[in-house]
């Protein structure tokens, strides 16, 4: 297992993070898994044995049950790991039970601390954009949590690039705690973040935590063109994330990942994860699994190194044409491109 710096912070995190959306598995989280305390202890042990030092959860996962199970499963071993959790989503029916207001953030942090059985959160993340609350209010509330010692680092998730850049500008101008990371969706199935989020992260020194790096299991290898998916598969349920916009392209990508995996004697899932770890700006992949076998297979990707030719082949089959203004930058500005610019444009220069 490798460890990478979380943005500009001094914190080092494993290239794989244990995801816990399946802990509890009630309500909308049911298709992800229904893992109880005993199962959580088993997954934590597997992850720790593999070198994982970061565990990611959220208050909204099974209405707090995921945090509760994680806290109970860790017990006295809490200080052996880093815990990341999130705030923003509805945690009740009241008018102030959602969002990124000072009220909801402080109340949410205190509730998460109780459920997790801890007195500090290593990485506290704004789970989603809140267009009704001024960023200054959100950022000062998060800053106060850091100053109080209840939170050590802050991050965001699912922000648009302009949301994030605005937040960083406010933090810098007001000397507030800065987001250390962004948690975003990124996979061979959809590479949207390469246009804005990755260059921003490289330029501004943000870690990238990737949620659903296997596209909700689509890249596991069990979904194949013309083959019925195994019973119980998530995408046979009402689960709709991520959306599939180009089925033929997805199947072409899966077929290539399977082929590359066969040449290495590993799963298509491991190939998909190893490809992500080779991409610019990526810090850690958040992997969750319904079974111990799935988790072990995913974590084994830490030992897989793809060749440049294999990465290029996966880039080609899964990629999209450069969007404006980036194709124009490629055509006219290659003499003055920054490292951040090149994260997106370099593959198109050969």
C-alpha positions as a printed Julia matrix, in Angstrom:
350×3 Matrix{Float64}:
   0.0     0.0     0.0
   1.25    3.45   -0.9
   0.54    6.6     1.1
   0.01    9.98   -0.54
  -0.11   13.48    0.88
  -3.66   14.8     1.25
  -3.37   17.97   -0.8
  -1.07   20.54    0.78
  -1.66   19.14    4.26
   0.88   17.1     6.17
  -1.56   14.18    6.4
  -0.65   10.97    4.58
  -3.47    8.68    3.53
  -3.47    5.24    1.95
  -4.22    5.01   -1.75
  -7.3     3.0    -0.8
  -9.97    4.18    1.63
 -12.54    1.87    3.17
 -16.04    3.05    2.24
 -18.89    2.31    4.65
 -22.1     3.13    2.81
 -23.02   -0.54    3.19
 -22.66   -0.44    6.98
 -26.24   -0.78    8.16
 -27.64   -0.76    4.66
 -31.09    0.56    5.49
 -33.38    2.66    3.3
 -31.88    3.87    0.02
 -28.47    2.42    0.99
 -29.85   -1.14    1.02
 -28.58   -2.13   -2.45
 -25.01   -1.24   -1.41
 -24.88   -3.74    1.44
 -26.35   -4.7     4.8
 -23.24   -5.01    6.94
 -23.65   -5.34   10.7
 -21.09   -4.72   13.45
 -19.47   -8.13   13.06
 -19.2    -7.65    9.3
 -17.81   -4.15    9.81
 -15.13   -5.5    12.14
 -14.17   -8.07    9.5
 -13.93   -5.45    6.74
 -11.93   -3.09    8.92
  -9.5    -5.9     9.77
  -9.08   -6.8     6.08
  -8.5    -3.15    5.18
  -6.05   -2.58    8.01
  -4.11   -5.72    7.12
  -3.79   -4.35    3.57
  -2.41   -1.04    4.92
  -5.55    1.11    4.68
  -5.49    3.96    7.21
  -8.56    6.0     6.14
 -12.23    5.05    6.61
 -14.95    7.15    4.99
 -18.56    7.47    6.11
 -21.34   10.09    6.21
 -24.09   11.04    8.62
 -26.74   10.35    5.98
 -25.67    6.75    5.36
 -28.55    4.72    6.79
 -29.62    7.79    8.79
 -26.56    7.68   11.03
 -26.39    3.89   11.42
 -23.2     3.64    9.33
 -21.4     6.02   11.7
 -22.81    4.19   14.7
 -21.66    0.79   13.44
 -18.23    2.17   12.55
 -17.81    3.65   16.01
 -18.81    0.41   17.7
 -16.67   -1.72   15.4
 -13.57    0.39   16.0
 -14.02    0.64   19.73
 -10.72    1.2    21.51
  -8.87    1.07   18.15
 -10.28    4.37   16.95
  -6.9     6.15   17.13
  -5.35    3.54   14.81
  -7.21    4.95   11.79
  -8.29    8.21   10.21
 -12.04    8.81   10.04
 -13.69   10.93    7.35
 -17.37   11.79    7.53
 -19.71   14.28    5.89
 -22.49   16.76    6.56
 -25.12   18.45    4.36
 -27.88   15.95    3.54
 -31.26   15.85    5.34
 -31.1    14.27    8.79
 -34.7    15.05    9.72
 -37.86   16.75    8.49
 -37.27   20.17   10.04
 -36.45   23.3     8.03
 -32.89   23.36    9.44
 -32.18   19.63    9.24
 -30.23   19.91    5.98
 -27.76   22.22    4.29
 -24.48   23.87    5.18
 -25.68   26.54    7.58
 -23.69   27.13   10.76
 -26.62   25.6    12.66
 -26.66   22.37   10.67
 -22.88   21.96   10.43
 -22.23   22.38   14.17
 -25.21   20.22   15.11
 -24.22   17.61   12.54
 -20.62   17.44   13.75
 -21.68   16.98   17.36
 -24.11   14.21   16.39
 -21.46   12.47   14.27
 -18.98   12.61   17.14
 -21.5    10.89   19.43
 -22.32    8.16   16.91
 -18.65    7.55   16.1
 -17.73    7.43   19.8
 -14.87    9.83   19.32
 -13.94   13.37   20.28
 -12.47   14.35   16.9
 -13.07   13.83   13.18
  -9.96   13.61   11.01
 -11.59   14.84    7.78
 -14.97   16.59    7.84
 -16.48   17.06    4.39
 -19.26   19.21    3.0
 -21.19   16.42    1.29
 -22.91   18.48   -1.39
 -23.29   22.05   -2.58
 -25.71   24.34   -0.75
 -26.66   27.26   -2.97
 -28.81   28.91   -0.28
 -26.13   29.36    2.38
 -23.33   31.91    1.89
 -19.97   30.19    1.58
 -18.61   32.54    4.23
 -21.05   31.06    6.76
 -20.16   27.49    5.81
 -16.42   28.07    5.86
 -16.37   29.98    9.16
 -18.39   27.2    10.8
 -15.93   24.58    9.53
 -13.03   26.8    10.58
 -14.47   27.04   14.11
 -14.71   23.24   14.31
 -11.03   22.96   13.41
 -10.05   25.61   15.94
 -12.07   23.81   18.63
 -10.19   20.55   17.99
 -13.33   18.64   17.0
 -12.19   18.49   13.36
  -8.63   18.26   12.05
  -9.02   18.76    8.28
 -11.91   19.81    6.05
 -12.92   18.82    2.54
 -15.84   19.0     0.16
 -17.65   16.58   -2.09
 -19.67   16.92   -5.29
 -18.88   20.62   -5.78
 -18.69   22.11   -9.25
 -15.24   23.47  -10.02
 -16.42   27.07   -9.73
 -18.02   26.33   -6.35
 -14.72   24.95   -5.12
 -12.57   27.73   -6.53
 -14.86   30.33   -4.95
 -14.58   28.55   -1.6
 -10.79   28.44   -1.79
 -10.64   32.14   -2.66
 -12.78   33.03    0.36
 -10.7    30.85    2.67
  -7.46   32.36    1.42
  -8.68   35.96    1.61
 -10.12   35.56    5.12
  -7.39   33.26    6.48
  -9.9    30.49    7.13
  -9.18   26.79    7.14
  -8.85   25.62    3.54
 -10.37   22.52    1.97
  -7.64   19.89    1.9
  -9.51   17.59   -0.48
 -12.46   17.06   -2.74
 -14.34   13.76   -2.95
 -15.72   13.24   -6.46
 -16.99   10.59   -8.82
 -14.34    9.4   -11.28
 -13.98    6.15  -13.18
 -13.37    4.62  -16.57
 -17.13    4.89  -17.04
 -17.16    8.69  -16.67
 -14.17   11.03  -16.76
 -15.97   14.37  -16.49
 -13.74   15.65  -13.67
 -10.7    15.67  -15.95
 -11.96   18.87  -17.59
 -11.98   21.17  -14.54
 -11.69   19.38  -11.19
  -8.37   17.62  -11.79
  -6.53   20.7   -13.13
  -7.96   22.72  -10.23
  -6.75   20.13   -7.71
  -3.24   20.06   -9.16
  -3.05   23.85   -9.35
  -4.52   24.53   -5.92
  -2.99   21.62   -4.03
  -6.11   19.59   -3.24
  -6.26   15.87   -2.67
  -8.72   13.91   -4.79
 -10.69   11.16   -3.06
 -12.64    9.12   -5.59
 -16.05    7.74   -4.73
 -17.51    4.82   -6.69
 -14.28    4.14   -8.64
 -15.91    1.01  -10.08
 -18.99    2.94  -11.21
 -21.27    1.25   -8.71
 -19.92   -2.16   -9.74
 -20.35   -1.62  -13.48
 -16.58   -2.03  -13.97
 -16.3    -5.17  -11.84
 -16.46   -7.39  -14.92
 -19.78   -9.01  -14.07
 -21.7    -6.7   -16.42
 -20.94   -7.83  -19.96
 -22.46   -7.16  -23.35
 -25.19   -9.73  -24.06
 -24.78  -11.43  -20.67
 -27.38  -11.2   -17.91
 -25.98   -9.7   -14.7
 -25.84  -11.97  -11.63
 -28.92  -11.97   -9.39
 -28.74   -9.36   -6.65
 -26.54   -6.97   -8.65
 -26.99   -3.34   -7.65
 -27.87   -2.15  -11.16
 -30.76   -4.6   -11.33
 -32.36   -2.68   -8.45
 -33.64    0.9    -8.32
 -30.05    2.15   -7.87
 -29.4     4.81  -10.51
 -25.85    6.05   -9.82
 -23.91    6.55  -11.92
 -26.17    7.12  -14.92
 -25.2     5.23  -18.08
 -25.15    7.62  -21.03
 -23.31    5.49  -23.59
 -23.88    1.76  -23.12
 -21.78    0.66  -26.11
 -18.8     2.68  -24.93
 -19.19    1.25  -21.42
 -19.2    -2.34  -22.71
 -16.2    -1.67  -24.93
 -14.36   -0.35  -21.88
 -15.34   -3.35  -19.75
 -14.24   -5.79  -22.44
 -10.81   -4.18  -22.61
 -10.46   -4.15  -18.82
 -11.34   -7.85  -18.75
  -8.78   -8.59  -21.48
  -6.02   -6.65  -19.69
  -6.97   -8.32  -16.43
  -6.67  -11.77  -17.98
  -3.15  -10.95  -19.15
  -2.2   -10.09  -15.55
  -4.25  -12.84  -13.94
  -6.43  -10.3   -12.09
 -10.01   -9.05  -12.23
 -11.36   -6.25  -14.41
 -12.07   -4.41  -11.17
  -8.38   -4.38  -10.26
  -7.48   -3.07  -13.72
 -10.06   -0.26  -13.41
  -8.73    0.72   -9.98
  -5.07    0.57  -11.03
  -5.85    2.84  -14.01
  -7.33    5.43  -11.64
  -4.34    5.33   -9.3
  -2.11    6.2   -12.26
  -4.09    9.35  -13.11
  -2.87   12.85  -12.16
  -4.03   14.3    -8.87
  -5.67   11.16   -7.49
  -4.94   10.59   -3.8
  -7.14    7.7    -2.68
  -9.94    5.47   -3.97
 -12.92    4.9    -1.7
 -13.87    1.24   -2.04
 -16.79   -0.42   -0.35
 -17.84   -4.03   -0.76
 -20.77   -6.21    0.17
 -18.5    -9.2     0.84
 -15.04   -9.8     2.25
 -14.05  -11.46   -1.02
 -14.94   -8.35   -3.03
 -13.02   -6.14   -0.62
  -9.87   -8.28   -0.78
  -9.99   -8.29   -4.58
 -10.36   -4.51   -4.75
  -7.54   -3.86   -2.3
  -5.24   -6.18   -4.25
  -5.2    -3.54   -7.0
  -2.66   -1.7    -4.83
  -0.08   -4.18   -6.13
  -1.02   -3.9    -9.82
   0.96   -1.64  -12.15
  -0.32   -1.17  -15.68
   2.03   -0.48  -18.58
   1.93    2.83  -20.42
   0.42    1.05  -23.42
  -2.34   -0.48  -21.28
  -3.16    2.89  -19.73
  -3.27    4.52  -23.16
  -5.56    1.79  -24.49
  -7.94    2.32  -21.58
  -7.71    6.09  -22.1
  -8.6     5.7   -25.76
 -11.59    3.39  -25.28
 -13.11    5.37  -22.41
 -12.22    8.93  -23.39
 -14.09   11.75  -25.05
 -12.91   14.52  -27.38
 -11.45   17.62  -25.78
 -14.11   20.21  -24.97
 -13.76   23.91  -25.66
 -11.62   25.81  -24.73
  -9.23   22.91  -24.18
  -8.97   21.84  -27.83
  -8.11   25.43  -28.61
  -5.4    25.41  -25.94
  -3.97   22.26  -27.51
  -3.96   23.86  -30.96
  -2.49   27.23  -29.99
  -0.93   27.27  -26.51
   1.29   24.22  -26.05
   4.3    26.48  -25.58
   2.92   27.79  -22.27
   0.87   25.07  -20.58
   1.17   24.52  -16.82
   1.32   21.18  -15.04
  -2.37   21.59  -14.27
  -3.2    22.24  -17.95
  -1.27   19.16  -18.98
  -3.27   16.82  -16.76
  -5.96   16.98  -19.41
  -4.21   18.04  -22.6
  -1.02   15.94  -22.53
  -2.71   12.73  -23.77
  -3.87   14.64  -26.85
  -0.4    15.92  -27.8
   1.08   12.68  -29.11
